[in-house]
């Protein structure tokens, strides 16, 4: 597949057109952002790690009944994906309450509720990505009730699958952010973007050590080393 013109240049990823109008190439950068882009840094090699981890996780979901935009990894930093018309809503799956949500709700970081939480966030930097409910999303014309029901159901299924997969690697999936959109070829509503240590909160099950972007958020150092740990543990699994 031939990479053609740049069609989107984001902070952490680029998207390129291909000769197929319904397929694009995602290229992962080494930039890391946190706190609504207030905090930023560059870590050499992070993009390649996220590319590989996301390829493993999205491929796993594809094989287990969760349709995603991912087709194949085509380079150290690049993936071939279905072209998506993105819905500007982030769906958060949460097994624990951690980070800014714990602060907002006045509970201890890492509080484990009796239920699994699925949140909707309006992906709008100007408004600082507010949490919304289904009625807000429909009122704003962001999605229909049927679409939101599908997105939330898929988030729950993906969460169950990935929670078990990470557990096999000795990692707790604390929470994750998912994005959805309609495929340009047939309009199918599917999971899109990446699933990686940038979009998941991951803790070592044995030690509680923070892995992934938490190390950047909390100034814990060894950011790239923690991403490598996640990848190495996933690669040791017999993933079907």
C-alpha positions in Angstrom: 0.0 0.0 0.0 1.5 3.3 -1.1 1.6 6.2 1.4 0.4 9.4 -0.2 -0.4 12.9 1.1 -0.7 13.8 4.8 -4.4 14.3 5.6 -4.1 14.8 9.4 -1.2 15.9 11.6 -2.1 15.4 15.2 0.0 15.8 18.3 0.7 12.1 18.7 -0.2 10.6 15.3 -0.3 11.4 11.6 -2.7 10.1 9.1 -1.8 9.6 5.4 -4.0 8.8 2.4 -3.3 5.7 0.3 -4.2 4.8 -3.3 -7.4 3.2 -1.8 -9.8 6.0 -0.8 -11.1 3.8 2.0 -7.8 3.0 3.6 -5.3 5.2 5.5 -1.9 4.8 7.1 -1.5 5.8 10.8 2.0 6.9 11.8 2.8 7.1 15.6 4.9 10.0 16.9 7.2 10.1 20.0 5.3 13.0 21.5 3.3 12.5 24.7 0.6 14.8 26.1 -1.3 14.9 29.3 -3.8 17.1 31.2 -5.6 18.3 28.0 -2.3 19.0 26.2 -1.0 21.2 29.0 1.9 18.9 29.7 4.0 17.6 26.8 7.3 15.8 26.1 9.0 13.7 23.6 10.3 10.2 24.3 12.4 8.5 21.7 11.0 5.2 20.6 7.6 5.7 22.2 5.8 5.9 18.9 7.1 2.5 17.7 6.2 0.9 21.0 2.6 2.2 20.8 2.3 1.1 17.2 3.2 -2.4 18.1 1.1 -2.6 21.3 -1.9 -1.1 19.6 -1.5 -3.6 16.6 -1.5 -6.5 19.1 -4.6 -5.2 21.0 -6.7 -4.1 18.1 -5.8 -7.3 16.2 -6.9 -9.3 19.3 -10.2 -7.5 19.4 -10.8 -8.0 15.7 -10.3 -11.8 16.2 -12.7 -11.8 19.1 -15.7 -10.2 17.6 -15.0 -6.5 18.2 -14.7 -4.7 14.9 -12.0 -2.1 14.7 -10.4 0.1 12.0 -7.1 -1.8 12.2 -6.0 -3.9 9.2 -2.3 -4.6 9.7 1.0 -3.2 10.9 3.0 -2.0 7.9 6.1 -0.5 9.5 7.9 0.2 12.7 5.7 3.2 13.3 2.8 2.6 10.9 -0.5 0.8 10.6 -2.8 0.3 7.7 -6.4 1.1 8.8 -9.9 1.6 7.4 -10.7 5.3 6.9 -13.1 6.5 9.5 -15.4 9.4 9.9 -14.8 9.9 13.6 -17.5 10.6 16.2 -16.3 13.4 18.6 -17.0 11.4 21.7 -14.6 9.5 23.8 -15.9 6.4 25.7 -14.1 5.7 28.9 -14.2 2.2 30.4 -13.3 2.2 34.1 -12.7 -0.7 36.5 -11.3 1.6 39.1 -11.7 5.4 39.7 -8.3 7.0 39.2 -6.6 10.2 38.2 -8.6 13.3 37.7 -11.9 11.4 38.1 -10.9 10.4 41.6 -10.2 14.0 42.5 -13.5 15.2 41.0 -15.5 12.5 42.9 -13.6 12.9 46.2 -12.4 9.3 46.4 -9.0 7.7 46.9 -7.0 7.3 43.7 -7.6 3.7 42.6 -10.9 3.3 44.4 -12.5 0.1 43.2 -16.3 0.4 42.9 -18.8 -2.4 42.8 -19.6 -1.7 39.2 -17.8 -1.1 35.9 -18.2 2.5 34.8 -18.7 3.6 31.2 -18.4 7.4 30.7 -19.0 9.6 27.7 -16.7 12.6 27.1 -17.2 15.3 24.5 -13.9 15.4 22.6 -13.6 19.2 22.4 -10.4 20.9 23.5 -11.9 24.3 23.6 -14.4 23.1 26.3 -11.7 21.0 28.0 -13.4 17.7 27.1 -16.4 17.7 29.4 -18.1 14.6 30.6 -21.6 14.3 29.1 -24.5 11.9 29.1 -26.4 10.3 26.2 -29.0 13.0 26.2 -26.4 15.7 25.9 -24.7 13.9 23.0 -28.0 13.5 21.1 -28.9 17.1 21.8 -25.6 18.3 20.4 -26.0 16.1 17.3 -22.9 14.2 18.0 -24.6 10.7 17.8 -27.9 9.0 18.0 -29.2 7.0 20.9 -28.8 3.8 18.9 -25.2 4.7 18.1 -24.4 5.5 21.7 -25.9 2.2 22.8 -23.7 0.4 20.4 -20.6 2.3 21.4 -21.2 1.7 25.1 -21.9 -2.0 24.5 -18.7 -2.4 22.4 -16.7 -0.6 25.1 -18.0 -3.1 27.7 -17.1 -6.1 25.5 -13.7 -4.6 24.7 -13.0 -3.9 28.3 -13.9 -7.5 29.3 -11.7 -9.0 26.6 -8.7 -6.7 27.3 -9.0 -6.9 31.1 -8.6 -10.7 30.8 -5.7 -10.4 28.3 -3.8 -7.9 30.4 -4.4 -10.1 33.5 -2.7 -12.9 31.7 0.3 -10.6 31.4 0.2 -9.7 35.1 -1.1 -6.2 34.4 -4.3 -4.6 35.7 -6.4 -2.7 33.2 -7.6 0.1 35.4 -9.3 2.2 32.7 -9.1 3.0 29.0 -10.3 5.5 26.5 -12.0 4.4 23.3 -13.0 6.2 20.1 -15.5 5.3 17.4 -16.4 6.3 13.9 -18.2 5.2 10.7 -16.1 3.4 8.1 -16.0 5.3 4.8 -16.5 2.1 2.8 -19.8 0.9 4.2 -20.7 3.3 7.1 -20.2 0.6 9.7 -19.8 2.0 13.3 -16.5 0.5 14.6 -13.8 1.1 17.2 -11.1 3.4 15.9 -7.9 5.2 16.8 -5.4 3.4 19.1 -5.4 1.3 22.2 -2.0 1.6 24.0 -0.4 2.7 27.2 -1.2 6.3 26.1 -5.0 5.5 26.2 -5.1 2.9 29.0 -4.2 3.2 32.7 -2.1 0.1 33.4 -0.8 -1.1 36.8 1.4 -4.0 37.6 -0.8 -6.6 39.4 2.0 -7.8 41.8 3.5 -4.5 42.8 1.0 -1.8 41.9 3.7 -0.1 39.8 2.3 2.4 37.4 3.0 1.6 33.7 2.4 3.7 30.6 1.4 7.3 30.5 0.9 7.5 34.3 4.6 7.6 34.6 4.6 10.8 32.6 1.6 12.3 34.3 3.1 11.7 37.8 6.7 12.4 36.9 7.8 8.9 37.8 10.5 8.6 35.1 11.3 5.5 33.0 8.4 6.2 30.7 9.8 4.3 27.7 11.0 1.4 29.8 7.4 1.0 31.2 6.0 0.9 27.6 8.6 -1.7 26.8 7.5 -3.8 29.8 3.9 -3.8 28.6 5.0 -4.9 25.1 7.3 -7.6 26.3 4.6 -9.1 28.5 2.1 -9.1 25.7 4.5 -10.6 23.3 5.1 -13.5 25.6 1.4 -14.5 25.6 -0.1 -17.0 23.1 -2.7 -14.4 21.8 -5.5 -15.9 19.8 
